[in-house]
Amino acid sequence: MATRSAAGEGMMTGTVFSGQHDRRKVTDWVYEELKAAILEFRLPPGHPLREAALAEQLGVSKTPIREALSRLEQEGLAEMTSFKGAVVTGYSRTDLLEIYELRELLGNAAVRTAATSIEAPALDRLTAICAERRELRAGSDPARLAALITEFDTVLFDQVRNSRIRALIENLRAHLTRIGQLTAEIPGHGQASIAEHEKIVEAIAARDPDLAEQRMRDHIHSVRDDQLRALSRASSAS
């Protein structure tokens, strides 16, 4: 993964964690702290995840660190290497293609369900999200923009009632959050994404599942292709 450079060995990782937790649930807290730091690129791809250093920075023993790293490895957010031990994973071209193939399947299921059974409050919220994104100037509030994009997906995915599909969605969300940052700074991407989301909402409001699915597919392909180009440019530059 070359889209973001790995931090050096001396990175002050102690500053990326909140330090707030319930000691009775320390293992879950360590897992959530590490996962949040990875998703937000405070721990970038390739960064080493050494048990001793993390235990010291988080003020815990190595046991919850080890358990948290095992969970993160199962989710594909950390990986074991021959020389560095555990590191934060990155994304190759193949990774992106596979993830977006799954996203397309799950996204299509979500919008088809929404187009046939979404209730007024959820539809109103999707419309409001699109409107607020339109009002935000490019680059004026990236944190709020990212939150709105995440909420849009959350509202859509929440329309799915199939428990097995929802389990797949939950596993996918972490990767989509990370990957979404790869296109955050691509010129014109934000405006294109807004227009694509608005077309999806229009199809859902029209109660047309076929049109909603087509527009979702177009949107996913657009985002995927932007991210593949960004990955290719970064790889060439490095």
Steps between C-alpha positions, in 0.01 A plus 500: 500500500664821390219749534616599845858465621562290810614694803858457617609292791506805727141612444342627822217249492411571860327816384253319274303333781238652728613338826140470622354159576318279745758271659239225527486486120862574426535251212206648312631850568846417363342348191281806441792740554724318254221457247406869512863604455530271198173612340591867539855448367654612830669162470572492125545195273826323571535637852638238743271382777746388766339352809745646751485852358120499473463361853714784635318769300156376605599420858396134488666159501593315181208256532219736386733636229558148369127421504414828326760441228356154442153650445640768269683235300177302458334817367783566256615822670828356627730235359804302607822547305823303498721781626286765674248283680150649494448808281203705381378363169483695177300440183624364170315530169364148550381589851307801368341300219388226739366743759305696243360185346358418842388860554307489174315185598412636845422851375264365237318294761470809724359737237256244364366448852489876557311560177227259604472552875688808628298707747458876478744598779786307343425637153482852642837449666661387174362811330626723781848346484521575129382857558757563773777361286399740223532791743849406615773668302771272365760446770322730749417229754648162400410338832132590463498393137647162590240459776217574256628249246525236771150582623359473147635146471381417852142610429496297178653187651261522795217424258628144465324260734679179398725425800765320293529786253523745789790298647686534170423872495644549849822327396523714187434837664843534660673451168268743322574762765873467442483472123268799479787721612698404192273712278424778748748737338442410134389819317136480393433171674291657776261675263462190286423292809232747611327484163514120500351480850221736401412280202487196728264680738279611209466140384420381853240775540347393167471145641693364201733220620647433154595863448631529856720195446637639172582833657665333796707289263605809304601675823703208631680458168582871496647497851688176435656632182606825669667305777674265259639798311614658826671177602670472160629860515631457853672172410665663198617796707658274760 
